[in-house]
Amino acid sequence: MKILKLGQMIGGSNSPSAGGFENLYSLAFDGINDFVTIPNLTGYTGSIAGWSISFWLKTTASNKPIITKNSTTNKEWLVQIDKTNPYPFIVLYGNNDTLIFQKLILNVDVADGNWHNIIFTFANTAHHSGLNAYVDGVAYSDSIGNATYSNTGVWAPMGNTAQPVLFASMDTSFTACNLDEISLYDAPIGATAAAEIYNSGSPTDILSVSLPVGVNLKGWWRNGDTAGTSVYPTIEDYSSFANQGTMTNMTSGDIVTDVP
């Protein structure tokens, strides 16, 4: 008997396939005006335990947003490729204030046109040890010496603003890239879960990942799976929260079979 996990629906487009988990599609963004918007994501950035985000990225772009919950008026967090080097970084703003932030830049080129799994984790503390990352299963942190941490101001918790999460966009900036298998958590997921997510370079069923006690999945967007172009323009949230995304300025042809 097949036992369904939380977030799977019998007969739905996110039902488990007969052959088990499959990753068949990603989203291709043109860098001109394509993006996905996901509203209603509240209650996790202010978590006492912190949070984590994981995603698969393929791009050659620099100085471009990848995933953001941030705008000129609502300052929360953003993941971007650096303008000086093709390195990914994360910035977190305290109390919706540009003068209060923490930042971690990873010393690794991810804008090489290949697929990479990138994970950022935040322990909700005003210290370099609270921001960590993993790229293709390798740990990155200021403590290890392969990432650079900076901060300014007296840290205050991030606010839950009305700003939606955007894929491949922030304000009027857009990124030419592919994104796949994006998952969000309400605490740091740790090295064991990060290794399982990377899975030696092949995306895995996020619902089967061994999360630490007290860590919860808050969103999982598979970017076209499992039904392909027929899901357009909806990008389903496979977590139990069902915060569906909407493809904007895109077509069904932007759901592609180029996957990690």
Backbone as numpy.savetxt, mean C-alpha at the origin, in Angstrom:
# Nx Ny Nz CAx CAy CAz Cx Cy Cz
-14.30 -30.46 2.43 -15.15 -29.28 2.43 -14.26 -28.04 2.43
-14.56 -27.08 1.56 -13.79 -25.84 1.47 -14.28 -24.87 2.54
-13.38 -24.41 3.39 -13.72 -23.44 4.43 -13.29 -22.07 3.95
-14.24 -21.16 3.83 -13.95 -19.82 3.36 -13.42 -18.97 4.49
-12.45 -18.13 4.17 -11.91 -17.20 5.16 -12.70 -15.91 5.15
-12.55 -15.16 6.23 -13.23 -13.89 6.35 -12.92 -13.01 5.15
-13.95 -12.44 4.54 -13.76 -11.55 3.42 -13.99 -12.23 2.08
-14.15 -13.58 2.05 -14.43 -14.28 0.82 -15.92 -14.55 0.75
-16.47 -14.44 -0.46 -17.90 -14.61 -0.65 -18.16 -15.79 -1.56
-19.07 -16.65 -1.16 -19.42 -17.80 -1.98 -20.05 -17.31 -3.28
-19.45 -17.74 -4.40 -20.01 -17.40 -5.69 -19.66 -16.01 -6.17
-18.99 -15.21 -5.35 -18.63 -13.85 -5.74 -17.35 -13.82 -6.53
-17.00 -12.63 -7.04 -15.79 -12.51 -7.84 -14.53 -12.72 -7.02
-14.66 -12.67 -5.67 -13.50 -12.95 -4.86 -13.60 -14.30 -4.17
-14.37 -15.21 -4.76 -14.40 -16.59 -4.28 -13.08 -17.25 -4.56
-12.65 -18.20 -3.71 -11.42 -18.92 -4.01 -11.62 -19.76 -5.26
-10.62 -19.75 -6.14 -10.71 -20.55 -7.35 -10.45 -22.00 -7.03
-10.83 -22.88 -7.97 -10.69 -24.30 -7.74 -9.23 -24.68 -7.53
-8.32 -23.93 -8.15 -6.90 -24.24 -8.02 -6.22 -23.47 -6.91
-6.97 -22.78 -6.06 -6.39 -21.99 -4.99 -6.12 -20.57 -5.42
-5.27 -19.87 -4.66 -4.99 -18.46 -4.91 -4.31 -18.26 -6.26
-4.76 -17.25 -7.01 -4.13 -16.87 -8.27 -4.04 -15.36 -8.34
-2.92 -14.85 -8.83 -2.78 -13.43 -9.09 -2.70 -13.23 -10.61
-3.76 -12.72 -11.20 -3.88 -12.68 -12.65 -3.80 -11.29 -13.24
-4.08 -10.25 -12.44 -4.20 -8.90 -12.98 -3.54 -7.87 -12.08
-3.13 -6.77 -12.70 -2.71 -5.56 -11.97 -3.34 -4.37 -12.65
-3.15 -3.19 -12.07 -3.63 -1.95 -12.69 -2.45 -1.20 -13.30
-2.65 -0.73 -14.55 -1.65 0.07 -15.26 -2.11 1.52 -15.28
-1.31 2.42 -14.70 -1.61 3.84 -14.63 -0.76 4.59 -15.65
-1.36 5.56 -16.37 -0.66 6.20 -17.49 0.23 7.38 -17.09
0.16 7.85 -15.86 0.98 8.98 -15.44 0.46 10.32 -15.91
-0.69 10.32 -16.57 -1.29 11.57 -17.07 -2.43 12.02 -16.17
-3.42 11.15 -15.97 -4.53 11.51 -15.09 -5.22 10.30 -14.47
-4.62 9.11 -14.62 -5.20 7.89 -14.05 -5.01 7.83 -12.54
-6.03 7.38 -11.82 -5.86 7.08 -10.41 -7.04 6.26 -9.91
-6.87 5.67 -8.74 -7.94 4.97 -8.03 -8.17 5.71 -6.73
-9.42 5.90 -6.39 -9.75 6.56 -5.12 -10.51 5.61 -4.23
-10.15 5.61 -2.93 -10.80 4.74 -1.94 -11.23 5.61 -0.77
-12.53 5.84 -0.60 -13.01 6.67 0.50 -13.21 5.86 1.78
-13.56 6.55 2.83 -14.06 5.93 4.08 -13.01 5.18 4.88
-11.73 5.38 4.59 -10.71 4.68 5.37 -10.36 5.51 6.60
-11.04 5.24 7.70 -10.76 5.93 8.95 -10.53 4.91 10.05
-9.92 5.38 11.13 -9.80 4.52 12.29 -8.55 3.69 12.38
-7.64 3.79 11.39 -6.43 2.99 11.48 -5.18 3.86 11.67
-5.11 5.05 11.03 -3.91 5.85 11.18 -3.77 6.40 12.59
-4.87 6.50 13.31 -4.81 6.94 14.69 -4.68 5.81 15.68
-4.44 4.60 15.16 -4.33 3.43 16.03 -3.17 3.59 17.00
-3.40 3.21 18.23 -2.34 3.26 19.25 -1.18 2.36 18.84
-1.50 1.27 18.13 -0.48 0.29 17.77 0.29 0.67 16.50
-0.18 1.68 15.75 0.49 2.04 14.51 -0.21 1.45 13.30
0.53 1.20 12.22 -0.07 0.61 11.03 1.00 0.15 10.06
0.58 -0.55 8.99 1.48 -1.04 7.95 0.78 -0.99 6.61
1.57 -0.86 5.55 1.04 -0.94 4.20 2.00 -1.77 3.34
1.43 -2.64 2.51 2.21 -3.47 1.59 1.65 -3.31 0.19
2.54 -3.31 -0.80 2.07 -3.23 -2.19 3.16 -3.75 -3.12
2.74 -4.12 -4.33 3.66 -4.51 -5.40 3.69 -3.39 -6.43
4.90 -2.98 -6.84 5.08 -1.83 -7.71 6.00 -2.18 -8.87
5.62 -1.68 -10.06 6.50 -1.74 -11.23 6.47 -0.36 -11.88
7.64 0.31 -11.95 7.69 1.66 -12.51 9.11 2.02 -12.91
9.23 3.07 -13.71 10.52 3.70 -13.99 10.47 5.18 -13.60
9.43 5.59 -12.91 9.21 6.99 -12.58 9.91 7.39 -11.28
10.41 8.62 -11.24 10.98 9.20 -10.02 10.19 10.44 -9.64
10.29 10.82 -8.37 9.62 11.99 -7.82 8.13 11.94 -8.08
7.53 10.78 -7.86 6.11 10.61 -8.13 5.42 9.89 -6.97
4.13 10.22 -6.74 3.38 9.55 -5.67 3.02 8.12 -6.06
3.03 7.24 -5.09 2.64 5.85 -5.33 1.29 5.56 -4.67
1.21 5.71 -3.35 -0.05 5.57 -2.62 -0.08 6.69 -1.59
-1.19 7.41 -1.52 -1.24 8.56 -0.63 -2.59 8.66 0.09
-2.55 9.19 1.28 -3.74 9.68 1.98 -3.36 11.08 2.46
-3.25 11.96 1.47 -2.59 13.23 1.72 -2.99 14.22 0.63
-3.10 15.48 0.98 -3.36 16.55 0.02 -2.83 17.84 0.61
-3.02 18.94 -0.10 -2.55 20.23 0.40 -3.30 20.65 1.66
-4.51 20.15 1.85 -5.31 20.54 3.01 -5.44 19.45 4.06
-5.34 18.19 3.66 -5.44 17.06 4.59 -4.11 16.31 4.61
-3.35 16.51 5.67 -2.00 15.94 5.75 -2.01 14.70 6.64
-1.83 13.54 6.03 -1.74 12.30 6.81 -0.45 11.55 6.47
-0.41 10.88 5.29 0.79 10.14 4.92 0.85 9.97 3.41
2.06 9.75 2.93 2.24 9.49 1.51 3.44 8.58 1.30
3.33 7.73 0.29 4.43 6.89 -0.18 4.79 7.39 -1.57
6.05 7.66 -1.79 6.48 8.30 -3.03 7.85 7.78 -3.43
8.22 8.01 -4.71 9.58 7.79 -5.18 10.34 9.11 -5.09
11.55 9.06 -4.55 12.33 10.27 -4.30 12.73 10.96 -5.61
12.93 12.27 -5.56 13.30 13.04 -6.75 14.80 13.01 -7.04
15.62 12.75 -6.02 17.06 12.72 -6.21 17.55 11.35 -6.66
17.05 10.32 -6.01 17.38 8.93 -6.35 16.07 8.15 -6.50
16.08 7.07 -7.26 14.84 6.29 -7.46 14.52 5.42 -6.25
14.51 6.05 -5.08 14.30 5.34 -3.82 12.88 5.59 -3.30
12.23 4.59 -2.75 10.92 4.81 -2.15 11.04 5.43 -0.76
10.08 6.27 -0.41 10.06 6.80 0.95 8.62 6.96 1.42
8.50 7.09 2.73 7.20 7.37 3.35 7.34 8.59 4.24
6.32 9.43 4.23 6.22 10.58 5.13 4.91 10.48 5.89
4.97 10.68 7.20 3.79 10.69 8.05 3.71 12.04 8.73
2.54 12.67 8.67 2.35 14.00 9.26 1.57 13.89 10.57
2.07 14.56 11.60 1.39 14.58 12.87 0.35 15.68 12.93
-0.83 15.34 13.38 -1.88 16.33 13.65 -2.19 17.23 12.46
-2.12 16.64 11.23 -2.49 17.38 10.02 -1.62 18.64 9.83
-0.33 18.53 10.18 0.55 19.69 10.20 1.82 19.39 9.41
2.11 20.21 8.39 3.30 19.99 7.57 4.60 20.20 8.34
4.54 20.87 9.49 5.73 21.12 10.29 6.00 20.02 11.30
5.13 18.99 11.31 5.32 17.84 12.20 5.32 16.59 11.32
6.50 16.00 11.11 6.51 14.82 10.26 7.65 13.88 10.62
7.51 12.64 10.19 8.57 11.65 10.20 8.71 11.09 8.79
9.94 10.79 8.39 10.20 10.35 7.03 11.26 9.25 7.03
11.06 8.25 6.17 12.05 7.19 6.00 12.26 6.96 4.51
13.52 7.15 4.06 13.91 6.90 2.67 14.72 5.60 2.63
14.35 4.69 1.76 15.04 3.41 1.64 16.10 3.49 0.55
17.30 3.04 0.86 18.40 3.13 -0.08 18.39 1.95 -1.05
17.36 1.91 -1.89 17.24 0.83 -2.86 16.47 1.34 -4.07
16.96 1.02 -5.26 16.33 1.45 -6.51 15.14 0.54 -6.81
13.95 1.13 -6.79 12.75 0.36 -7.14 12.12 0.88 -8.43
12.76 1.87 -9.07 12.23 2.43 -10.32 13.02 1.89 -11.50
13.21 0.57 -11.52 14.03 -0.07 -12.54 13.21 -0.85 -13.56
11.88 -0.69 -13.52 11.02 -1.38 -14.47 10.72 -2.81 -14.11
11.13 -3.24 -12.93 10.83 -4.59 -12.45 9.82 -4.54 -11.31
9.16 -5.65 -11.06 8.22 -5.73 -9.94 8.97 -5.81 -8.62
8.48 -5.05 -7.62 9.03 -5.09 -6.28 7.90 -5.09 -5.26
8.07 -5.85 -4.20 7.16 -5.77 -3.06 7.75 -4.81 -2.04
6.97 -3.81 -1.64 7.42 -2.79 -0.70 6.46 -2.75 0.48
7.00 -2.79 1.68 6.19 -2.77 2.90 6.77 -1.71 3.84
5.91 -0.83 4.32 6.29 0.14 5.35 5.51 -0.18 6.63
6.18 -0.11 7.77 5.50 -0.31 9.05 5.83 0.84 10.00
4.83 1.22 10.80 4.97 2.36 11.72 4.45 1.96 13.08
5.28 2.15 14.10 4.93 1.74 15.47 4.34 2.87 16.30
3.96 3.97 15.63 3.30 5.10 16.29 4.14 5.66 17.44
5.41 5.91 17.11 6.32 6.49 18.08 7.17 7.55 17.40
7.65 8.53 18.12 8.47 9.59 17.56 9.95 9.22 17.68
10.34 8.12 17.07 11.71 7.63 17.16 12.02 6.86 15.89
13.30 6.87 15.49 13.66 6.21 14.23 13.36 4.71 14.26
13.32 4.11 15.43 13.04 2.68 15.52 11.58 2.35 15.20
10.73 3.38 15.17 9.31 3.13 14.93 8.94 3.02 13.47
9.84 3.43 12.56 9.60 3.34 11.12 10.54 2.31 10.52
9.95 1.30 9.90 10.74 0.24 9.29 10.12 -0.14 7.96
10.87 -0.90 7.17 10.38 -1.27 5.85 11.00 -2.59 5.40
10.40 -3.15 4.35 10.90 -4.35 3.70 10.74 -4.17 2.20
11.77 -4.49 1.45 11.70 -4.48 -0.01 12.14 -5.86 -0.50
11.25 -6.54 -1.17 11.53 -7.88 -1.68 12.08 -8.80 -0.59
11.46 -8.68 0.60 11.81 -9.55 1.71 12.99 -9.11 2.54
13.69 -8.04 2.14 14.86 -7.54 2.87 14.44 -6.39 3.78
14.89 -6.42 5.03 14.54 -5.38 6.00 15.35 -4.11 5.75
14.69 -2.94 5.90 15.33 -1.64 5.77 14.95 -0.79 6.97
15.95 -0.14 7.56 15.69 0.78 8.66 16.90 1.67 8.88
16.69 2.76 9.58 17.79 3.64 9.95 18.77 2.91 10.86
18.26 2.03 11.71 19.12 1.28 12.64 20.05 0.33 11.89
19.53 -0.31 10.84 20.36 -1.22 10.05 21.40 -0.44 9.27
21.01 0.76 8.78 21.92 1.60 8.04 21.66 1.64 6.54
20.58 0.99 6.10 20.24 1.01 4.68 19.00 1.86 4.40
18.65 2.72 5.34 17.56 3.68 5.17 17.90 4.93 5.99
17.30 6.05 5.59 17.60 7.33 6.25 16.33 7.89 6.87
16.38 8.10 8.18 15.25 8.63 8.93 15.45 10.12 9.20
14.37 10.88 9.11 14.40 12.29 9.51 13.06 12.66 10.13
13.07 13.71 10.93 11.81 14.18 11.53 11.93 15.65 11.88
10.79 16.24 12.12 10.78 17.63 12.55 9.54 17.87 13.40
9.62 18.83 14.32 8.50 19.14 15.20 8.35 18.13 16.32
7.43 18.44 17.23 7.10 17.53 18.34 5.99 16.62 17.86
6.27 15.33 17.78 5.33 14.39 17.18 3.98 14.38 17.88
2.95 14.40 17.08 1.57 14.26 17.57 0.90 13.21 16.68
-0.09 12.49 17.18 -0.73 11.45 16.38 -1.29 11.99 15.08
-1.26 11.17 14.05 -1.90 11.53 12.78 -3.40 11.61 12.97
-4.04 12.56 12.31 -5.48 12.67 12.37 -6.14 11.84 11.29
-7.38 11.42 11.53 -8.17 10.73 10.52 -8.97 11.78 9.75
-8.39 12.27 8.67 -9.06 13.30 7.89 -10.02 12.66 6.88
-10.71 13.52 6.16 -11.65 13.05 5.14 -10.95 12.70 3.83
-9.64 12.84 3.78 -8.90 12.57 2.55 -8.99 11.08 2.17
-9.39 10.77 0.94 -9.40 9.37 0.51 -7.99 8.86 0.25
-7.83 7.56 0.21 -6.58 6.96 -0.25 -6.59 6.98 -1.77
-5.46 7.38 -2.36 -5.32 7.43 -3.81 -4.18 6.53 -4.25
-4.40 5.78 -5.32 -3.33 5.01 -5.95 -2.79 5.81 -7.13
-1.47 6.00 -7.18 -0.77 6.62 -8.31 -1.11 8.10 -8.48
-1.47 8.78 -7.39 -1.85 10.19 -7.51 -1.75 10.91 -6.18
-1.50 12.21 -6.26 -1.67 13.13 -5.14 -1.85 14.52 -5.72
-2.95 15.17 -5.35 -3.29 16.48 -5.90 -3.29 16.39 -7.43
-2.41 17.11 -8.11 -2.39 17.09 -9.58 -1.20 16.31 -10.14
-0.57 15.49 -9.31 0.56 14.68 -9.75 0.11 13.24 -9.94
0.55 12.61 -11.03 0.15 11.25 -11.36 1.39 10.45 -11.76
1.31 9.12 -11.62 2.47 8.28 -11.81 2.20 7.19 -12.84
3.11 7.04 -13.79 3.07 5.91 -14.72 3.66 4.69 -14.01
2.82 3.71 -13.73 3.27 2.55 -12.98 2.23 1.44 -13.06
2.61 0.27 -12.60 1.66 -0.79 -12.31 1.63 -0.99 -10.80
0.43 -1.20 -10.25 0.28 -1.50 -8.83 -0.56 -2.76 -8.67
-0.22 -3.53 -7.66 -0.93 -4.79 -7.45 -0.92 -5.16 -5.97
-1.91 -5.92 -5.55 -1.97 -6.57 -4.23 -1.60 -5.60 -3.11
-2.43 -4.59 -2.90 -2.19 -3.58 -1.88 -2.95 -3.98 -0.61
-2.25 -4.04 0.51 -2.91 -4.41 1.76 -2.50 -3.45 2.88
-3.43 -3.23 3.80 -3.28 -2.24 4.86 -3.63 -2.88 6.20
-2.85 -2.52 7.24 -2.99 -3.13 8.57 -2.99 -2.06 9.65
-3.51 -2.40 10.83 -3.63 -1.42 11.90 -2.52 -1.50 12.94
-1.38 -2.12 12.58 -0.22 -2.21 13.46 0.96 -2.73 12.63
2.19 -2.64 13.14 3.33 -3.22 12.42 3.16 -4.72 12.25
3.42 -5.21 11.05 3.17 -6.64 10.78 4.36 -7.53 11.12
5.57 -6.98 11.20 6.73 -7.76 11.58 7.37 -8.53 10.43
8.58 -9.05 10.70 9.39 -9.68 9.67 8.80 -10.98 9.15
8.17 -11.77 10.01 7.62 -13.05 9.57 6.51 -12.84 8.55
5.58 -11.93 8.87 4.48 -11.66 7.95 5.01 -11.02 6.66
6.00 -10.14 6.77 6.57 -9.51 5.59 7.18 -10.54 4.65
7.85 -11.53 5.21 8.44 -12.60 4.39 7.36 -13.42 3.72
6.27 -13.68 4.43 5.17 -14.44 3.84 4.50 -13.67 2.71
4.35 -12.36 2.88 3.74 -11.54 1.83 4.62 -11.53 0.59
5.92 -11.38 0.77 6.83 -11.39 -0.38 6.85 -12.76 -1.05
6.87 -13.81 -0.26 6.70 -15.18 -0.77 7.67 -15.51 -1.90
8.93 -15.13 -1.70 9.98 -15.39 -2.69 9.69 -14.77 -4.05
8.90 -13.67 -4.05 8.66 -12.94 -5.29 7.36 -13.25 -5.97
6.48 -14.00 -5.31 5.19 -14.36 -5.89 4.08 -14.02 -4.90
3.19 -13.07 -5.24 2.13 -12.69 -4.29 1.35 -13.89 -3.78
0.92 -13.80 -2.53 0.22 -14.89 -1.89 -1.12 -14.42 -1.35
-1.92 -15.34 -0.88 -3.22 -15.03 -0.29 -3.00 -14.27 1.02
-3.32 -12.99 1.04 -3.10 -12.16 2.22 -3.88 -12.71 3.42
-5.02 -13.33 3.18 -5.81 -13.86 4.28 -5.14 -15.04 4.99
-4.10 -15.60 4.38 -3.39 -16.73 4.99 -2.11 -16.30 5.69
-1.77 -15.02 5.64 -0.52 -14.53 6.23 -0.59 -14.58 7.75
0.50 -14.98 8.39 0.57 -15.12 9.85 0.84 -13.77 10.50
-0.22 -13.06 10.85 -0.08 -11.75 11.47 0.16 -11.89 12.97
0.93 -10.98 13.57 1.10 -11.00 15.02 -0.24 -10.81 15.74
-0.30 -11.25 16.97 -1.50 -11.08 17.77 -1.84 -9.59 17.88
-3.09 -9.25 17.64 -3.53 -7.87 17.74 -3.42 -7.07 16.47
-2.83 -7.64 15.41 -2.72 -6.95 14.13 -3.86 -7.39 13.24
-4.54 -6.43 12.61 -5.73 -6.73 11.82 -5.60 -6.17 10.41
-6.07 -6.94 9.45 -6.14 -6.49 8.07 -7.27 -5.47 7.94
-6.95 -4.28 7.38 -7.94 -3.22 7.25 -8.36 -2.98 5.80
-7.64 -3.54 4.86 -8.00 -3.39 3.46 -7.09 -4.22 2.58
-7.65 -4.77 1.47 -6.86 -5.58 0.54 -7.45 -5.39 -0.85
-6.69 -4.69 -1.69 -7.15 -4.38 -3.05 -6.28 -5.13 -4.05
-6.91 -6.05 -4.80 -6.18 -6.94 -5.67 -6.05 -6.39 -7.09
-6.67 -5.26 -7.35 -6.46 -4.51 -8.59 -6.78 -5.31 -9.86
-7.97 -5.88 -9.87 -8.46 -6.58 -11.05 -8.81 -8.02 -10.80
-8.14 -8.65 -9.84 -8.48 -10.04 -9.54 -9.79 -10.12 -8.78
-10.54 -11.17 -8.98 -10.19 -12.29 -9.84 -10.94 -12.27 -11.17
-11.78 -11.29 -11.39 -12.67 -11.30 -12.55 -12.15 -10.52 -13.74
-11.03 -9.80 -13.60 -10.46 -9.10 -14.75 -11.24 -7.85 -15.13
-11.32 -7.59 -16.43 -11.88 -6.33 -16.92 -13.36 -6.17 -16.59
-14.04 -7.26 -16.27 -15.47 -7.17 -15.98 -15.76 -6.42 -14.68
-14.74 -6.25 -13.81 -14.97 -5.53 -12.54 -14.96 -4.02 -12.74
-14.45 -3.54 -13.87 -14.33 -2.10 -14.11 -15.66 -1.40 -13.89
-15.68 -0.23 -13.23 -14.55 0.55 -12.69 -14.29 0.31 -11.21
-14.80 -0.78 -10.67 -14.69 -1.04 -9.23 -13.45 -1.87 -8.92
-12.69 -1.43 -7.93 -11.57 -2.21 -7.40 -11.98 -2.71 -6.02
-12.22 -4.00 -5.94 -12.80 -4.59 -4.73 -11.82 -4.61 -3.56
-12.36 -4.40 -2.39 -11.64 -4.57 -1.14 -11.95 -5.97 -0.63
-10.95 -6.85 -0.60 -11.14 -8.23 -0.20 -11.09 -8.43 1.31
-10.90 -7.36 2.07 -10.99 -7.47 3.52 -12.46 -7.46 3.91
-12.72 -7.60 5.19 -14.11 -7.61 5.66 -14.74 -6.23 5.67
-13.96 -5.17 5.37 -14.48 -3.80 5.45 -15.13 -3.33 4.16
-14.82 -4.00 3.04 -15.47 -3.72 1.76 -15.41 -2.25 1.37
-14.26 -1.62 1.57 -14.06 -0.25 1.10 -13.61 -0.30 -0.35
-14.58 -0.32 -1.26 -14.28 -0.50 -2.67 -13.64 0.76 -3.24
-12.71 0.55 -4.18 -12.09 1.64 -4.89 -12.76 1.89 -6.23
-12.52 3.07 -6.79 -13.08 3.44 -8.09 -11.97 3.90 -9.03
-11.89 3.27 -10.20 -10.94 3.68 -11.23 -11.44 5.00 -11.84
-10.57 6.00 -11.90 -10.94 7.32 -12.38 -10.06 7.71 -13.57
-10.69 8.22 -14.63 -10.00 8.54 -15.88 -9.32 7.32 -16.49
-9.86 6.15 -16.21 -9.29 4.90 -16.67 -10.31 4.12 -17.49
-9.86 3.07 -18.15 -10.74 2.19 -18.90 -10.55 0.76 -18.41
-11.41 -0.13 -18.86 -11.27 -1.54 -18.47 -9.95 -2.12 -18.97
-9.41 -1.53 -20.05 -8.13 -1.98 -20.59 -6.95 -1.69 -19.70
-7.17 -0.88 -18.65 -6.09 -0.62 -17.68 -5.98 -1.72 -16.64
-6.88 -2.69 -16.68 -6.73 -3.92 -15.90 -5.98 -4.89 -16.79
-4.71 -5.14 -16.45 -3.80 -5.85 -17.35 -3.27 -7.14 -16.71
-2.69 -7.98 -17.55 -2.18 -9.28 -17.09 -0.70 -9.24 -16.76
-0.12 -8.05 -16.66 1.28 -7.89 -16.23 1.29 -7.92 -14.72
1.78 -9.03 -14.14 1.73 -9.22 -12.69 3.08 -9.72 -12.18
3.34 -9.52 -10.89 4.57 -10.08 -10.31 4.50 -11.60 -10.19
